[in-house]
Amino acid sequence: MSAHFESFVAIDWSGAKGNRHKGIAIAEARVGRSPPRLVRPGHVWSRTEGLDWLLRKAATDATLFGFDFSFAPPFIERGAYLPGESGVPETAREFWAYVDDRSADPDLGAASFLEQVHRPHFYFGIADGVKADFVRFRQCDQQLNRQGGRKSASAYDAIGAAQVAKASFSGMRLLHALDGKVAIFPMDPMPEHGSAVCEIYTRIYIRRAGLTGTKIRTRKQLNAALAGLDSKPARLSFEPDDHQTDALVTAAGMRQLARTEPRAFAPAGLTPLIARTEGWTFGIL
Protein backbone atom coordinates (compact mmCIF):
# COMPACT_ATOMS: atom_id res chain seq x y z
CA MET A 1 0.00 0.00 0.00
CA SER A 2 2.92 2.37 0.64
CA ALA A 3 4.72 1.63 -2.63
CA HIS A 4 3.15 4.55 -4.46
CA PHE A 5 4.69 7.31 -2.32
CA GLU A 6 7.33 9.25 -4.23
CA SER A 7 8.33 11.48 -1.34
CA PHE A 8 8.48 11.41 2.47
CA VAL A 9 8.30 14.73 4.31
CA ALA A 10 8.86 15.27 8.03
CA ILE A 11 7.74 18.52 9.62
CA ASP A 12 9.09 19.54 13.01
CA TRP A 13 6.12 21.53 14.30
CA SER A 14 5.76 24.38 16.80
CA GLY A 15 2.95 25.45 19.09
CA ALA A 16 4.63 28.71 20.07
CA LYS A 17 2.70 31.94 20.20
CA GLY A 18 3.10 34.41 17.35
CA ASN A 19 3.10 34.33 13.57
CA ARG A 20 6.52 32.92 12.65
CA HIS A 21 8.34 30.11 14.38
CA LYS A 22 12.02 29.21 14.37
CA GLY A 23 11.05 25.78 15.69
CA ILE A 24 9.46 24.70 12.40
CA ALA A 25 11.69 22.71 10.05
CA ILE A 26 10.69 20.73 6.96
CA ALA A 27 12.74 17.96 5.35
CA GLU A 28 12.08 15.72 2.36
CA ALA A 29 13.45 12.29 1.45
CA ARG A 30 12.68 11.11 -2.07
CA VAL A 31 12.09 7.44 -2.79
CA GLY A 32 15.35 5.48 -2.95
CA ARG A 33 18.50 6.28 -0.96
CA SER A 34 19.09 9.92 -1.93
CA PRO A 35 20.12 12.34 0.84
CA PRO A 36 17.20 13.97 2.65
CA ARG A 37 17.10 17.72 2.14
CA LEU A 38 15.78 20.68 4.07
CA VAL A 39 13.00 22.66 2.45
CA ARG A 40 13.95 26.36 2.50
CA PRO A 41 16.69 26.08 5.16
CA GLY A 42 17.06 29.33 7.08
CA HIS A 43 13.49 30.38 6.36
CA VAL A 44 11.35 31.17 9.40
CA TRP A 45 8.04 29.48 8.66
CA SER A 46 4.56 30.40 9.78
CA ARG A 47 2.17 27.53 10.42
CA THR A 48 -0.28 28.71 7.76
CA GLU A 49 2.59 28.99 5.29
CA GLY A 50 3.53 25.39 6.03
CA LEU A 51 -0.10 24.37 5.48
CA ASP A 52 -0.21 26.13 2.11
CA TRP A 53 3.09 24.53 1.05
CA LEU A 54 1.79 21.08 2.02
CA LEU A 55 -1.41 21.47 0.01
CA ARG A 56 0.52 22.52 -3.10
CA LYS A 57 2.93 19.61 -2.83
CA ALA A 58 0.22 17.07 -1.98
CA ALA A 59 -1.62 18.00 -5.17
CA THR A 60 1.35 17.33 -7.45
CA ASP A 61 3.53 14.70 -5.73
CA ALA A 62 2.38 11.52 -3.96
CA THR A 63 3.81 12.35 -0.52
CA LEU A 64 3.58 10.93 2.98
CA PHE A 65 3.75 13.94 5.34
CA GLY A 66 4.66 13.41 8.99
CA PHE A 67 3.99 15.86 11.84
CA ASP A 68 5.54 15.53 15.30
CA PHE A 69 2.50 16.27 17.46
CA SER A 70 -0.29 14.17 18.94
CA PHE A 71 -3.21 14.02 16.52
CA ALA A 72 -5.65 13.78 19.44
CA PRO A 73 -5.55 13.69 23.24
CA PRO A 74 -5.94 10.39 25.11
CA PHE A 75 -9.52 9.12 24.98
CA ILE A 76 -9.68 5.38 25.62
CA GLU A 77 -8.39 5.40 29.20
CA ARG A 78 -11.12 7.70 30.57
CA GLY A 79 -13.71 7.60 27.79
CA ALA A 80 -13.41 11.35 27.15
CA TYR A 81 -10.92 13.96 25.98
CA LEU A 82 -11.88 16.45 28.69
CA PRO A 83 -13.65 14.44 31.42
CA GLY A 84 -16.48 16.25 33.18
CA GLU A 85 -17.02 18.79 30.41
CA SER A 86 -20.30 18.79 28.50
CA GLY A 87 -20.56 19.17 24.74
CA VAL A 88 -17.07 17.87 23.97
CA PRO A 89 -16.95 15.61 20.89
CA GLU A 90 -15.92 11.98 21.08
CA THR A 91 -14.07 11.53 17.79
CA ALA A 92 -10.79 13.09 16.75
CA ARG A 93 -12.19 14.66 13.60
CA GLU A 94 -14.97 16.41 15.51
CA PHE A 95 -12.54 17.39 18.26
CA TRP A 96 -10.27 19.15 15.74
CA ALA A 97 -13.22 21.32 14.74
CA TYR A 98 -14.02 21.91 18.41
CA VAL A 99 -10.47 23.12 19.12
CA ASP A 100 -10.39 25.29 16.01
CA ASP A 101 -13.71 26.93 16.86
CA ARG A 102 -12.54 27.81 20.39
CA SER A 103 -9.00 29.04 19.65
CA ALA A 104 -8.65 32.78 19.07
CA ASP A 105 -4.91 32.72 18.42
CA PRO A 106 -3.31 33.83 15.13
CA ASP A 107 -1.54 31.49 12.73
CA LEU A 108 -3.34 28.31 13.86
CA GLY A 109 -2.20 28.80 17.44
CA ALA A 110 -4.10 27.19 20.29
CA ALA A 111 -2.58 28.63 23.47
CA SER A 112 -5.87 30.26 24.43
CA PHE A 113 -7.62 26.87 24.32
CA LEU A 114 -5.22 25.56 26.96
CA GLU A 115 -4.79 28.75 28.99
CA GLN A 116 -8.38 29.98 29.07
CA VAL A 117 -11.05 27.79 27.50
CA HIS A 118 -10.19 24.51 29.26
CA ARG A 119 -7.51 25.62 31.71
CA PRO A 120 -8.26 23.06 34.51
CA HIS A 121 -7.29 20.12 32.28
CA PHE A 122 -3.71 21.26 31.64
CA TYR A 123 -0.65 21.32 33.84
CA PHE A 124 1.24 24.62 33.77
CA GLY A 125 3.21 24.33 37.01
CA ILE A 126 3.28 23.41 40.67
CA ALA A 127 0.32 25.68 41.48
CA ASP A 128 -1.89 23.24 39.56
CA GLY A 129 -1.08 20.42 41.97
CA VAL A 130 0.55 17.08 41.31
CA LYS A 131 1.73 16.74 37.73
CA ALA A 132 1.08 12.99 37.69
CA ASP A 133 -2.64 13.69 38.06
CA PHE A 134 -2.62 15.37 34.62
CA VAL A 135 -0.40 12.97 32.71
CA ARG A 136 -2.41 10.57 30.54
CA PHE A 137 -1.31 8.63 27.50
CA ARG A 138 -2.90 7.28 24.34
CA GLN A 139 -2.87 3.58 23.55
CA CYS A 140 -0.06 3.91 21.00
CA ASP A 141 2.07 5.84 23.51
CA GLN A 142 1.55 3.10 26.08
CA GLN A 143 2.54 0.48 23.52
CA LEU A 144 5.71 2.39 22.67
CA ASN A 145 6.60 2.66 26.35
CA ARG A 146 6.13 -1.09 26.79
CA GLN A 147 8.64 -1.53 23.98
CA GLY A 148 11.14 0.78 25.69
CA GLY A 149 10.44 3.82 23.52
CA ARG A 150 10.31 6.29 26.43
CA LYS A 151 7.38 8.43 25.32
CA SER A 152 7.11 10.64 28.39
CA ALA A 153 5.27 13.76 27.22
CA SER A 154 1.50 13.98 27.59
CA ALA A 155 -0.91 16.18 25.63
CA TYR A 156 -2.10 17.62 28.95
CA ASP A 157 1.39 18.69 30.08
CA ALA A 158 1.90 22.32 29.03
CA ILE A 159 5.12 23.21 30.86
CA GLY A 160 8.80 22.75 30.10
CA ALA A 161 10.92 22.23 27.00
CA ALA A 162 9.66 18.68 26.45
CA GLN A 163 5.95 19.54 26.59
CA VAL A 164 3.88 18.72 23.52
CA ALA A 165 0.51 20.19 24.49
CA LYS A 166 0.78 23.53 22.69
CA ALA A 167 2.14 21.99 19.49
CA SER A 168 -0.46 19.22 19.55
CA PHE A 169 -3.51 21.47 19.98
CA SER A 170 -2.16 23.87 17.38
CA GLY A 171 -1.65 20.84 15.16
CA MET A 172 -5.28 19.84 15.63
CA ARG A 173 -6.26 23.15 14.06
CA LEU A 174 -3.98 22.28 11.15
CA LEU A 175 -5.62 18.86 10.81
CA HIS A 176 -9.04 20.51 10.77
CA ALA A 177 -7.87 22.68 7.88
CA LEU A 178 -6.55 19.59 6.05
CA ASP A 179 -9.60 17.43 6.72
CA GLY A 180 -11.23 16.37 3.47
CA LYS A 181 -8.31 17.66 1.38
CA VAL A 182 -5.59 15.12 2.22
CA ALA A 183 -6.01 11.69 3.82
CA ILE A 184 -5.14 11.79 7.54
CA PHE A 185 -3.93 8.41 8.83
CA PRO A 186 -5.34 6.52 10.68
CA MET A 187 -8.53 8.57 10.97
CA ASP A 188 -8.73 7.98 7.21
CA PRO A 189 -7.55 4.77 5.54
CA MET A 190 -4.14 5.02 3.93
CA PRO A 191 -4.90 5.81 0.27
CA GLU A 192 -3.72 3.66 -2.62
CA HIS A 193 -2.98 6.81 -4.63
CA GLY A 194 -2.04 10.39 -3.79
CA SER A 195 -0.78 11.93 -0.56
CA ALA A 196 -1.42 11.35 3.12
CA VAL A 197 -0.59 12.85 6.52
CA CYS A 198 0.56 10.85 9.54
CA GLU A 199 1.90 11.41 13.05
CA ILE A 200 5.64 10.94 13.73
CA TYR A 201 7.98 10.70 16.70
CA THR A 202 11.66 11.27 15.95
CA ARG A 203 13.01 9.05 18.72
CA ILE A 204 11.56 6.00 16.94
CA TYR A 205 13.84 6.61 13.96
CA ILE A 206 16.88 7.46 16.05
CA ARG A 207 16.44 4.07 17.72
CA ARG A 208 15.93 2.33 14.36
CA ALA A 209 19.19 3.93 13.22
CA GLY A 210 21.01 2.27 16.09
CA LEU A 211 21.67 5.45 18.11
CA THR A 212 20.76 5.80 21.76
CA GLY A 213 20.55 9.58 22.18
CA THR A 214 17.45 11.70 21.87
CA LYS A 215 18.87 14.74 20.11
CA ILE A 216 21.25 15.12 17.15
CA ARG A 217 23.01 18.43 16.76
CA THR A 218 25.99 17.90 14.43
CA ARG A 219 26.48 16.79 10.84
CA LYS A 220 28.57 13.85 12.03
CA GLN A 221 25.79 12.57 14.29
CA LEU A 222 23.21 13.26 11.61
CA ASN A 223 25.03 11.27 8.96
CA ALA A 224 25.63 8.39 11.35
CA ALA A 225 21.87 8.23 11.89
CA LEU A 226 21.16 8.46 8.17
CA ALA A 227 23.58 5.61 7.46
CA GLY A 228 21.65 3.48 9.95
CA LEU A 229 18.48 4.26 8.00
CA ASP A 230 19.95 3.21 4.64
CA SER A 231 20.28 6.78 3.43
CA LYS A 232 23.12 8.64 1.77
CA PRO A 233 24.60 11.43 3.94
CA ALA A 234 22.99 14.86 4.02
CA ARG A 235 24.58 17.62 1.98
CA LEU A 236 24.81 20.49 4.42
CA SER A 237 27.29 23.36 4.46
CA PHE A 238 26.42 24.29 8.07
CA GLU A 239 25.90 22.67 11.45
CA PRO A 240 22.16 22.00 11.76
CA ASP A 241 20.05 22.68 14.82
CA ASP A 242 18.03 19.94 16.50
CA HIS A 243 14.81 20.93 14.71
CA GLN A 244 16.51 20.44 11.36
CA THR A 245 18.14 17.14 12.34
CA ASP A 246 14.84 15.86 13.73
CA ALA A 247 13.18 16.56 10.38
CA LEU A 248 16.02 15.11 8.29
CA VAL A 249 16.34 11.90 10.31
CA THR A 250 12.59 11.38 10.46
CA ALA A 251 12.07 11.89 6.72
CA ALA A 252 14.72 9.27 5.99
CA GLY A 253 13.28 7.01 8.69
CA MET A 254 9.76 7.22 7.31
CA ARG A 255 11.08 6.27 3.87
CA GLN A 256 13.01 3.29 5.23
CA LEU A 257 10.12 2.10 7.38
CA ALA A 258 7.59 2.29 4.54
CA ARG A 259 9.93 0.32 2.28
CA THR A 260 10.96 -2.43 4.68
CA GLU A 261 8.23 -2.94 7.29
CA PRO A 262 5.01 -4.68 6.21
CA ARG A 263 3.29 -3.64 9.46
CA ALA A 264 4.02 0.07 9.01
CA PHE A 265 0.47 0.90 7.92
CA ALA A 266 -1.27 -1.87 9.90
CA PRO A 267 0.39 -1.90 13.33
CA ALA A 268 -0.58 -4.38 16.01
CA GLY A 269 -3.04 -2.83 18.44
CA LEU A 270 -4.60 -0.27 16.10
CA THR A 271 -8.35 -0.82 16.31
CA PRO A 272 -11.15 1.12 14.57
CA LEU A 273 -12.04 2.77 17.91
CA ILE A 274 -8.46 3.91 18.48
CA ALA A 275 -8.18 5.11 14.88
CA ARG A 276 -11.19 7.40 15.12
CA THR A 277 -10.53 8.71 18.65
CA GLU A 278 -6.79 8.79 19.41
CA GLY A 279 -4.91 8.03 16.23
CA TRP A 280 -1.54 6.30 16.04
CA THR A 281 2.10 7.26 15.59
CA PHE A 282 3.66 6.00 12.34
CA GLY A 283 6.49 3.70 13.38
CA ILE A 284 4.93 2.18 16.52
CA LEU A 285 4.44 -1.40 15.31
Steps between C-alpha positions, in 0.01 A plus 500: 500500500792737564680426173343792317654776714764694309600723789515493881482832684556554872388825659635602839203699629464785750219607729668826598307823513540747215500492122842359408682219673868410499403157632341392171723301265400302191705223339434276201637157409423382148441133428826304484815580699559864403603742777208663681490875449368796693222698338595870505774472766537825692143605428286579804169331426152592612261213564255618234787528253594140574137398445489676163830340394370155597180539299693605189741209527229246585316593181797433272718237672385182677643583844477358850517801736591447865433745785655467846196574716221290648208485258256476792510491880461170687142373487484126564629502858227730637241490222530875436749761383404749771323299773217681676446754223172500309474538124849370423512274192603137519685455171828656396360657185222675691743598775727676248205717400420559867855621571508717189168664585617588853854623426535874442874494435660611171677266260320182613614549858310339785652644818171663596325161489740369764543819703141623508233281343586172676768611745425244780597206277858614436806506720689830493697471824507408866204727581279256308581218741663166434618466142435125496128570537502668156722260309299260283610306196341365184503130421781533245713693751448226757599238244817691415589527868453125544751456219750731671430804283487747791207714389473721807316812383123522537259720304381644832849607613551863395822589683868454424712448190374145445129586514293418193163647597527834320636346180240223506195725543635740240551197278137400547402831343728413209336158466158665496617717211632191317195284567337394175792629291772246584458157660587510872621162629359311685181705529480441124618179333841525339424579134618285211574815299594858584626654823436442868583650840615300802634556851874453568734476797868557425635278777355195322728561202804585709456161667449326164826660386682334787566818702409535865479878542190712469642804324738538204676831461798447267549389141709206619222372726242569232682301235560212739124484554429523128742215429307287749183578305647395164533857379784686334648779717339843508659776296523787744748787504413593861448338838126433531289568806298226668178599321670451165663170598170372639334570165784355291532179702125448515448551126765238427356274770148521362632405156693202636211381715247519216734303274603225740227449761178326392328604825573871455145583391326223698666497843403252768254655743344756266125445521220694326411665834858614557528620140199729524566631853874508576688424182837327481864596455656374175783270604344348814451142379 
